[in-house]
Amino acid sequence: MAQIPSSRTNGSGAQMRVFGLHVYGNFYECANTELLKSPEELEKVVLEAAREGGMTVLDIKSWKIGEGVSVVAIILESHITVHTWPEYSFATVDVYSCGGHTNPHRAFEVLAEALKPARVEKGVAERHLE
């Protein structure tokens, strides 16, 4: 993976060599069930999420799997994935980005705004090297 310059520092003020932030979660009772079924439309939302999060998309692919969809966006900084189960109004989302110039929290929010879940379980993991 390319090393992306980071403006992040550790607790003692030293520059981190690698700063990664992984925002992931489950979207329950998604109101936008049509989006859960559409690879083309879901790709557009993932591209918007990457743009809003300050990320550079290198490639994006989607697959229709039964009623659901899987979208994988390879970004310069890492990846964004969405997997859907429309029959359960459910989706899982991962936004992982290396580099202090991006905002994976915002990208995650864009996806939530589009899918309109009634409930979100969100996790965050810092993945860095000092």
Secondary structure as GFF3:
##gff-version 3
##sequence-region A 1 130
A	DSSP	beta_strand	20	30	.	.	.	ID=ss1
A	DSSP	alpha_helix	33	37	.	.	.	ID=ss2
A	DSSP	alpha_helix	39	52	.	.	.	ID=ss3
A	DSSP	beta_strand	57	65	.	.	.	ID=ss4
A	DSSP	beta_strand	68	75	.	.	.	ID=ss5
A	DSSP	beta_strand	78	85	.	.	.	ID=ss6
A	DSSP	three_ten_helix	86	88	.	.	.	ID=ss7
A	DSSP	beta_strand	90	98	.	.	.	ID=ss8
A	DSSP	alpha_helix	104	115	.	.	.	ID=ss9
A	DSSP	beta_strand	117	126	.	.	.	ID=ss10
###
